[in-house]
Amino acid sequence: MPVDMVRFEKRAEVIKAMANAARLVIVEELSKNEKTVGALTELVGLDISTVSRHLLILRHAGIVSCMKSGTRVLYRLRTPCVLNFFDCVEKVLNGEDEPADCCSGEN
């Protein structure tokens, strides 16, 4: 049975959407509670247009959603399961659950 490349391409798009340090900060902050673009701008330390662009990328990937509340737009984490990915990344960084190295350069 051939591999469903469309599915893998969609997975790659989600991963690409998170492949930016500022977007990772945004995702983590939105996991705590909803925030406006202004609040996220202060946290990330970038200009509002850049943060808006990051939010758009995350929205298109299905990671973040927004809703209007009066005159404000609130952003929230749509798929909290992406935090599991963060846990996995931390395990990689810490060398946890590492099997014996079969690629140590020895033949």
C-alpha positions in Angstrom: 0.0 0.0 0.0 1.5 3.4 -1.0 2.2 6.0 1.6 -0.4 8.8 1.9 1.9 11.7 1.1 -0.9 14.2 1.4 -1.2 13.3 5.0 2.5 13.7 5.6 2.6 17.0 3.8 -0.2 18.2 6.1 1.8 17.0 9.1 4.8 18.9 7.8 2.8 22.1 7.5 1.8 21.9 11.2 5.4 21.3 12.2 6.6 24.2 9.9 4.1 26.5 11.6 5.8 25.8 15.0 9.3 26.0 13.6 10.0 29.5 14.9 11.0 30.5 18.4 8.5 33.4 18.6 5.7 31.1 17.6 6.7 28.6 20.2 6.5 31.3 22.8 3.1 32.3 21.6 1.8 28.7 21.7 3.2 28.2 25.2 1.7 31.5 26.4 -1.7 30.7 24.9 -1.7 27.4 26.7 -1.9 29.4 29.9 -4.9 31.6 28.9 -6.3 33.7 26.0 -4.4 36.8 25.0 -4.7 39.7 22.7 -2.1 40.4 20.0 -1.0 43.4 22.1 -0.3 41.2 25.2 1.6 38.7 23.0 3.6 41.5 21.4 4.8 42.5 24.9 5.7 39.0 25.8 7.5 38.2 22.6 9.2 41.5 22.2 8.4 41.9 18.5 6.3 44.5 16.7 2.5 44.0 16.4 2.6 43.3 12.6 5.2 40.5 13.1 3.2 38.9 15.9 0.0 39.2 13.8 1.8 37.4 11.0 2.9 34.7 13.4 -0.6 34.3 14.7 -2.0 34.0 11.1 0.5 31.2 10.4 -0.6 29.4 13.6 -4.2 29.9 12.7 -3.8 28.5 9.2 -2.1 25.4 10.7 -5.1 24.9 13.0 -3.0 25.4 16.2 -4.5 28.8 17.3 -8.0 30.2 17.0 -9.4 33.7 17.7 -12.7 35.2 18.8 -13.9 38.7 19.0 -14.8 40.1 22.5 -16.2 43.6 22.2 -13.5 45.6 20.4 -10.7 43.1 21.2 -9.7 39.9 19.4 -8.7 37.1 21.8 -6.4 34.4 20.7 -6.4 30.9 22.2 -4.7 27.6 21.8 -7.1 25.5 19.6 -5.2 22.3 19.9 -3.6 21.9 23.4 -2.2 18.5 22.3 0.7 20.3 20.6 2.1 20.7 24.1 2.8 17.0 24.1 5.1 17.7 21.2 6.9 20.2 23.4 7.3 17.5 26.0 8.8 15.2 23.4 11.2 18.0 22.2 12.4 18.5 25.9 13.1 14.8 26.2 15.2 14.9 23.1 17.1 17.9 24.4 17.6 16.2 27.8 18.7 12.9 26.1 15.9 11.0 27.9 14.6 7.7 26.8 17.6 7.3 24.7 18.4 3.8 23.4 22.0 2.6 23.1 23.8 4.5 20.4 24.2 2.2 17.4 25.8 5.0 15.4 28.8 5.8 17.4 31.1 5.6 14.4 32.2 2.0 15.1 31.7 -0.6 12.4 
